[in-house]
Amino acid sequence: MNKFKLSYLFLLFITFSFAFLVGGPMPYFLFYVSILSFLIPFFHLLLSFIGLKAELDTKQTEIYAGDNIDLEYLLINKNFFTLPIVEVFIYINKTLKEKNIISKKLSLNARQKILLKDRLSFKRRGFYKNINFSINISDIYSIFKLKKKINNKINLLVYPKIIKLDSFKVYPDKTFGNVLVENSIFKDTTSISSIDEYIEGDPINQIHWKVSAKRGTPMIKNFEQISNVNLNLFIESYKPLFSNDIDHRMEDKIVDVSLAIVSYLFNLDIDISLNTYSGNDPIKISNVKKDRFKYFLETFSRFQSDGQRSILDLIEEKINSFTQNSIVIIVAPILDKKMAEIGIKLKMKNVIPIFISIYDKNNDNYKIDSSIKKRLNEENIQLYFLDYHTNVKETLEINYE
């Protein structure tokens, strides 16, 4: 018999003694005993409820999806008596974490503090303000039970995992670093960075004829790369297009693909403009340098398919503002007639369109029109297709023919 049961037996002894002194002989004695047998545990529990304090905390406020985080919760019994049954419950959205409930059952001595820890793995990106933390306490015989909700101030931001690309072909003609583009405007032809021996496949128009004549072998000019490439990334968030998106699969795939491209271009010091919708509000981030990359990360962390307008409407509004030879990358869970019309309009404006279509074939989320795909191929418009299970790195790095 543990000390908690002994303490309760002591309380019962006091109850019987008090009942005998107040109630006297039968039947009043039994009446008072039965009343006090319920009242004393109840008041004990009520005082326990008032004197029980708890805090939930974590040393980290920013992590990446798949990483572990240490969650700490402190229980404090400020009472002069023991708490025999304390049940701790922490509820976390299952889409965020592998399991959605953490529960522990324990007891607290008088004036005792207990620090509990759990290491959690968060599988999905997102911003989480409130993790539901509650405590159930009950008497030793479980006659009464009270639930106490604990307010916590945790603001946890889970970033999406960044997929590192070694190359990404923006357009299949001439190279800008490892990024392929259509026009030589992306090189500064007034500033030569180096002169190397000619290798088969190098552009003939970049041969330095004077140096070649002196050395007796063809030499090629390498120009300084410039970073004022006009790259525009449009991410579709139109809610009706995601109506059957099981477990946010396509939504998360769009984030993975878009973030991989943004990260890759940032490493080349190329500015990129990101555009999407959050509800009715257009979201735009541009001219963000490497040291402020977290602006993009936070946007991708909070991205939801809750847009009230299609991103194609935004492109229509901006179509006359794009400069010639600028690049427009559209990431969306669809490839239909309207997208084809936008692509052809962009090309007619000497803007380079690139479509990246996301789908989830296992769950019948395949909104890609094969006739539209054929039409865009005929227009030499670059297309990428990624299923939920498709490897992002392999697909984006593949040579575009």
Number of C-alpha atoms within 10 A of each C-alpha: 5 6 11 19 13 11 14 17 12 12 15 17 12 14 20 20 14 16 22 17 11 12 17 13 11 10 9 14 18 16 13 19 19 14 12 18 16 12 13 16 21 18 11 15 21 16 15 23 21 12 15 19 16 21 15 21 16 15 10 14 13 14 18 21 21 18 14 15 18 13 15 15 17 14 19 18 23 19 18 13 18 19 24 21 18 20 15 20 17 17 15 19 13 13 15 19 17 14 14 12 15 13 11 11 12 12 16 21 18 14 14 16 15 15 12 12 14 12 10 16 18 22 19 22 25 23 17 16 12 14 18 16 21 17 22 16 25 23 20 15 11 10 10 14 15 14 14 16 12 16 14 15 13 16 16 17 21 26 23 23 20 19 16 13 16 12 19 21 19 25 20 15 13 17 17 23 14 15 18 17 22 17 15 13 14 21 20 15 16 8 12 13 12 10 16 12 15 18 10 7 6 12 12 11 9 15 19 18 16 11 15 16 11 10 11 10 12 18 21 22 22 18 17 16 18 16 15 14 18 18 22 20 22 23 24 26 26 24 17 14 18 20 11 14 18 12 9 16 18 24 22 20 23 26 23 18 21 22 21 21 23 21 20 20 20 17 11 16 16 20 21 22 16 20 19 25 25 18 16 12 11 14 12 13 14 15 12 16 15 15 8 10 13 14 15 16 22 18 19 21 23 16 22 21 23 17 21 16 20 19 21 19 11 15 19 13 9 10 16 11 9 18 12 15 22 19 25 23 21 24 25 26 28 22 24 14 15 11 17 18 13 17 23 18 15 23 18 10 16 15 20 23 24 19 22 21 21 27 27 21 12 10 12 10 21 16 17 17 12 11 12 17 16 11 14 19 12 9 12 13 18 20 17 14 18 20 19 19 12 14 11 19 18 12 15 22 13 12 11 15 6
